Amino acid sequence: MAQSKRGRELPKSSEEKRSFFATLSADVIKAMKQAALEDDTTASELFEQAAREWLDRRSKR
């Protein structure tokens, strides 16, 4: 299993990872990066989690 820069094990995904680019406000990017550091994870993982939660809520409409 992969490890974060701080040595924490990151969740293994069976899915292929691909890049996705989006334009976000600087304050959102900064806050996400700070939250990722505080949670010992990556901003990419936080964005993926947020997107999955949003898609789940959307599918239940």
Steps between C-alpha positions, in 0.01 A plus 500: 500500500627849420604734779457873546800727545452462876509122476125443537354228281273637231191308389559271205266561210418233247410772252736652249588856597490775237568872516213748512562871486262760639525870566428587863536816703834543673342500847331163439824347374693632798238373747493155338880472508504605866223252587691224320812575705298500822336168408827343379363435154513665159285772349421256218359249747290772666364617165420142397320436829300823463411417140388148590283632785345761270432240230342271759270778625416596141407143406252485790294795370 
